[in-house]
Amino acid sequence: MATITEWYDFADRLHATAISMFKVLELPLQTDGQQYALTLLARTISNFEAAVVLHKMERFLEARIMMRCCYENLFYIGGIAKEGDVFLKQ
C-alpha cells in the first residue's frame, strides 16, 4: 500500500501534467465547446489544488467535496466531448 508521501508525490505529478496541457493549447479556441472545456480544466486544476491543501490541513470532508467537484467537471467535459453543442444547450 502506498504511503501518504507517495500519494502527495503522485498528486504533484498529476498537477504538473494538467498544467502542461495549457502549454500545448492552440488559442484562440474555435468553438464554444472548446472554451467551456478549457474553463472546466482550469476549474478542475483549482479544485484539485484546494483538495490537496485541505487534505494536508486534515480538513478531510472539505477535501472530499473538492474532489467531488473534480469528478463533476470530468462528467461535463465528457458530455461536451461526446455531444458538443447539444450537451451545452441542455
Rosetta blueprint (number, residue, H / E / L):
1 M L
2 A L
3 T L
4 I H
5 T H
6 E H
7 W H
8 Y H
9 D H
10 F H
11 A H
12 D H
13 R H
14 L H
15 H H
16 A H
17 T H
18 A H
19 I H
20 S H
21 M H
22 F H
23 K H
24 V L
25 L L
26 E L
27 L L
28 P L
29 L L
30 Q L
31 T L
32 D H
33 G H
34 Q H
35 Q H
36 Y H
37 A H
38 L H
39 T H
40 L H
41 L H
42 A H
43 R H
44 T H
45 I H
46 S H
47 N H
48 F H
49 E H
50 A H
51 A H
52 V H
53 V H
54 L H
55 H H
56 K H
57 M L
58 E L
59 R L
60 F H
61 L H
62 E H
63 A H
64 R H
65 I H
66 M H
67 M H
68 R H
69 C H
70 C H
71 Y H
72 E H
73 N H
74 L H
75 F H
76 Y H
77 I H
78 G H
79 G H
80 I H
81 A H
82 K H
83 E H
84 G L
85 D H
86 V H
87 F H
88 L H
89 K H
90 Q L
